């Protein structure tokens, strides 16, 4: 069994109000030095069997059709141990 992670982030040109809210809260909580925050989503999928190029292509299709909105979000798929 293998684990595949899909990270989904807003595209750079898309406004990220949640990231802006976190950025505004950090100094009030005593944290400094952060100049930008972007908030995204992470999905972990347990895959039966070996992760082949075909299985990774299937996960990318999942990410494109269900896990992300490709109009406003980018995604990256990676295999973790």
N, C-alpha and C positions, 0 to 999 in steps of 0.2 A: 504494500500500500504506500502511496506517495502523497505528498501534500503540494498543492499548487496554490500560489497566492496571486490574487488579482488586486492591484492597487489602482484606484480610480481617483483622479484629481480634476478640478475644474481647469479648463483651458486657460492659459495665461491672460488672454484678453477678456475673460469673463469675470465680472465683479464677484467677490467672495465675501459676503457680509458676515458670515460666521468667522472667517479668518480675521476680518477687521475687528470684530468684537473681542476676540482673543487677544489680538495685538494691543487693543486699548486697555484691556484688563491687566496685562502683565506688569506694566509700571506701577499700577495701583497696588499690586500684590508684592511689590519690592523687587521685581525682576527687571534687569536692564540689558541693553545691548541687542535686543531683537528688533530687526528692521522690517520684517515681513512675515506674515503667517498665512498659509493656505491650508484649508481643511479639506480632507478627502475621505474616502472610504477604503476599507480593506476587507477582502473576502478570502477565506481559506477554504479550499475544496480538497477533500480526501478522495483520491482517485484509486480505484481498484487496479491492481496489476502495475505493469511498467508504464512509465510516461514516455510515449513515443511521439514523434513529430505529428502524427495524425491526432493523437489525444490532445496535444497542445493546441493544435488548430481548432479542435472542438471547443476547448476552453476559451480560446480567443473569440469564437463565434458566440459562446455564452455571454462573454463580457460585452460584446458589441450589441447583442440583442436584448439582454436582460439586466446585466449588472451595471451598465453605464448608459448614459445618454450621449451618444457620439457627437451630437450637435454642440454640446457645451462642455463635454468631459473627455479627457484622454485616459487611457488605461495602459497598464503594463502587466504582463503575465510572467511569472517566474516559478521555478521549481525549488522547493526548500526541502532539506533533509528532515 
